[in-house]
Amino acid sequence: MPKPIHCIVAVAPDGAIGAGGRLAWDIPEDTRYFHSLTEGGVMIEGPLCYKELGKPLPARGTVVIARAGQGEFPGAAVVANMSEAIAVAQSMPWPGPIWITGGERIYAEGLPLCERLYITRVGMEIKGDRFFPKNWEEAFPTVISQRFSRQGDTMLSFEVRTR
């Protein structure tokens, strides 16, 4: 039976997900949420996401979609496109879902393949230069669960959505 494909992302009100090649914030609660959900699954990410983490996270598989010459990615399977990434992720021994984990291009290519979206809405304005696809609310109209939290002055909404 194929592994389900899910997407996990944190976004600012304008859809920003990053700035200067990095995640736009450091929110411990969201980081813990990300780690707990993706554990046991396989993450599909781009080169900048891998480099920001610095290595594959433990207890899960990692597939990096990279063009030739974009660097070395020790501990990760490296492929050229999303279809190869999905095939490799499906063949990995991790029993959990496949997770589309960013960045911008990976989300744009992977979101149409996902059955669930785990989105953290971060109530913080940033000067972002990387964005989540604009049509995500139309693609995932049904909220399965929602939880609110506050990190200092920043409101967070953790939502699980489906098609």
N, C-alpha and C positions, 0 to 999 in steps of 0.2 A: 504494500500500500504506500503510495507516495506521501512524503512529508508535506504538511500544509505550509503555505508561504504566507508569512505575516510581515508587516512593516512596523517599525518602531522609530519614533521621532519626537523631538521637542521643538516647538515653534513659537516665535514671537507673534504678536497680534498681526503684523504685516506679512507673516509667512517666512521671515528670516530664520535661518538655521545656523548660520555661521558668518564669521567675519575674519578676513585675513588668513584664510586657510585653517581656521580653528573653530571649535565649538564656541558659540557666542556667550556662554555662561558656565559657571561652576555651581551647580545646585546639588548638594549631596543627596537629598531625597530622590531626585530624578536619576542620579547616577546609580543609587542602590536599586531603584525600580528597574532600570535598564539591565543591570547585572543579574538580578533575580529572574527576570523573564527570559533572557537569552541563554542562561545556563542550560546546558544539555542539548542545545540546538546548534545550528550552523549559521554564522553571520556572513552575509555578503556585503562587502564594502569596497569603497574606492581607495586609492593610494593615500590620500590625505587623511582619511579616517584611520587607516592602519598606522600611519606615521604619528598621528596625535596620540594614539594609544601606546605606541612604541613597540608593541609585540602583540601576538594573539592573546586574547583573554583566556584564562584557564577554564577547563571543564566545558568547552564548546569547540566546534570546528570554525575555521576561518577561510573564506575564499575572497581573494582580492581581484577585482577587475582592473587590469592595468595595461597600458600600451607599452610596447617595447621601449626600454630606456627610462622608465619611470622609477626605477630603483629596485632594491632587494626587499623581500618580504619574508624573512625567516619564519618558519612554522606555519605558513599559510600556503594554500594552493593558489596559484596564480593563473588566471585565464584571461582571454581577450575580450569576451562579451558576456552579456547576461544569459543567453541560452546555454553557453558552456558552464557558467557559474551555477545555474540551477541543476544541470546534469551532475556536476561534480558534488554539489551539496547533497543531492539525493543519494549519491553513492557513499557518502561518509557514514561512519558508524554511529554518529550521535543520533539519539532517538527523537529529540525534540524537533520543533518546527524549523524551517528555514526563515531567517530574519533578514529583511532588507534594512540595512543600518546606515546608509548614506555614503557619500554626500549627495549633492544636488543632482548630478547626472545619474547616479545609481538609483535615487528615489524616482526620478522621472521615468527611467526604464523599467524599474521593478514594481512600482505601484500598481500598474494595470494587471499584474500577475497575482496580487495579494488578495486573500479572502478576508483578512482582518487588518485593522489599523489600530495600533496602540499609540496614541498621540498625547503628549503633554503640552498643554497650552500654557505658555509662560507669559505672565502678565507684566512684561518688561519690554520697553522700547529699546531697540539696539540699532546701531548703524551696520546692518548686515550687508554682505555682498554675495551670499548664497541663500537660495530660497527653496522651499518645499513647493511642489506643483500646486497651482492655484485651484484646480478643480477637485480637490480631495473631498470636500464636503458633499458634492454631488455624487462622487464615486462611492462614498461610504456614508449613506444617509442615516443609518440606524445605529443609535447609541445602545450598546449592550450594558455598559456600566460607566459610572462617572463618580469620581471622588475629588473633593477639593482639599487644598492644603495651602499653607502660607509659609514661605521661606523669607524671614525678615519682612520687608515691605512688598515682597513679590507674591502675588497670588498664582497658584498652580491649579490646573484642572487636568486630572488624569482620566482620559477617556479610552474606552475600547469600542470600536465601531466596526460595522460589517456592511457588506453590500446589500 
